[in-house]
């Protein structure tokens, strides 16, 4: 076997040409469940420490503040993962380097997602910090799991 054939063989094993939508959906579901469990655990620990979690609408008034109930993070993650899976599928189909492109796009989206807790009206600092931590924990779980499943290059 020549060096070129060995390289092609090795690359074919580590970076599949295209990930099936079913495989992408499966890893997204696993990532969503793990991220939901982690963020719900985080918010439960914060609540157990005596912090009342309540958040207002970004740019809204003090009247828009609502409590952040148990399960709220899990529901939000489930909704966001529908869109995240669609984005991953689109990137997987169109990009020549899907894993890298996915990491770049999600990196920008994570930064954008931090705008909401930072601009939420009448929201305590402890709630803001908890929400920022929840966003970062979710990203730390979802992005690596999904990007590892995507092809490295084509």
C-alpha positions in Angstrom: 0.0 0.0 0.0 1.4 3.4 -0.9 1.6 6.3 1.4 -1.2 8.1 -0.5 -3.5 5.1 -0.2 -2.8 4.8 3.5 -3.6 8.5 4.0 -6.9 8.2 2.0 -7.8 5.0 3.9 -7.1 6.7 7.3 -9.0 9.9 6.4 -12.0 7.9 5.2 -12.2 6.2 8.6 -11.9 9.3 10.6 -14.0 11.7 8.5 -17.0 10.2 6.8 -18.0 11.7 3.5 -21.5 12.6 4.7 -23.3 11.9 7.9 -26.9 10.7 7.5 -29.7 12.9 8.8 -30.8 10.0 11.1 -27.3 9.9 12.7 -27.3 13.7 13.1 -30.8 13.6 14.6 -29.7 10.9 17.1 -26.6 12.8 18.3 -28.6 16.0 18.5 -31.2 14.3 20.7 -28.5 12.8 23.0 -26.8 16.2 23.2 -30.2 17.9 24.0 -31.0 15.5 26.8 -27.5 15.8 28.3 -27.6 19.6 28.1 -31.1 19.8 29.5 -30.1 17.6 32.5 -27.0 19.7 33.1 -28.7 23.0 33.0 -31.6 21.8 35.1 -29.1 20.5 37.6 -27.3 23.9 37.6 -30.6 25.9 38.1 -31.7 23.4 40.9 -28.4 24.0 42.7 -28.8 27.7 42.4 -32.3 27.6 43.7 -31.2 25.3 46.6 -28.7 28.0 47.5 -31.6 30.4 48.0 -31.5 32.4 44.8 -34.9 33.3 43.3 -34.6 33.0 39.5 -36.8 35.4 37.6 -36.1 36.9 34.2 -37.6 39.8 32.2 -37.9 40.3 28.5 -34.8 41.7 26.8 -35.4 45.4 26.7 -38.8 45.0 28.4 -40.1 46.6 31.6 -40.1 45.4 35.2 -43.7 44.1 34.6 -42.3 41.5 32.2 -40.4 39.6 34.9 -41.5 36.0 35.3 -40.1 33.3 37.5 -37.8 30.8 35.9 -39.5 27.6 36.8 -38.0 24.1 36.9 -38.1 22.6 33.4 -37.9 26.0 31.7 -34.3 25.4 30.6 -35.1 21.9 29.3 -38.0 23.2 27.2 -35.9 26.0 25.8 -33.1 23.6 24.9 -35.5 21.3 23.2 -36.9 24.1 21.1 -33.5 25.5 20.2 -32.2 22.0 19.3 -34.8 21.7 16.6 -33.3 24.8 14.9 -29.7 23.7 15.8 -30.3 20.3 14.1 -31.7 21.9 11.0 -28.6 24.2 10.9 -26.3 21.2 11.4 -28.0 19.3 8.6 -27.8 22.2 6.2 -24.1 22.7 7.0 -23.5 19.0 6.7 -25.0 19.1 3.2 -23.5 22.3 1.9 -20.1 22.8 3.5 -16.8 21.3 2.4 -15.7 21.3 6.1 -18.9 20.7 8.1 -17.4 20.2 11.5 -15.4 23.4 11.3 -18.2 25.4 9.8 -20.6 24.1 12.5 -18.2 25.1 15.3 -17.8 28.6 13.8 -21.6 29.2 13.3 -22.5 27.9 16.7 -19.7 30.0 18.3 -21.3 33.1 16.9 -24.8 31.9 17.9 -23.7 31.3 21.5 -22.3 34.8 21.7 -25.6 36.2 20.3 -27.6 34.1 22.8 -25.8 35.8 25.7 -27.4 39.1 24.6 -30.8 38.0 26.1 -29.7 37.4 29.7 -27.5 40.5 29.5 -30.3 42.8 28.4 -33.2 41.2 30.3 -35.3 43.8 32.1 -35.3 43.9 35.9 -33.3 40.7 36.2 -31.0 40.2 39.2 -27.3 39.7 38.7 -27.5 36.2 40.2 -30.2 35.3 37.6 -28.1 36.8 34.8 -25.0 34.9 35.8 -27.0 31.7 36.1 -28.5 32.1 32.7 -25.1 32.9 31.1 -23.7 29.8 32.8 -26.6 27.7 31.5 -26.0 29.0 28.0 -22.3 28.2 28.2 -22.9 24.7 29.8 -25.4 23.9 27.0 -22.9 25.0 24.3 -20.1 23.1 26.0 -22.1 19.9 25.7 -23.9 20.3 22.4 -21.3 21.8 20.1 -18.5 19.2 20.7 -20.9 16.2 20.5 -22.6 17.4 17.3 -19.4 18.7 15.6 -17.6 15.4 16.3 -20.4 13.6 14.4 -20.1 15.8 11.4 -17.5 15.1 8.7 -14.1 16.8 9.1 -13.5 17.5 5.4 -14.7 16.3 2.1 
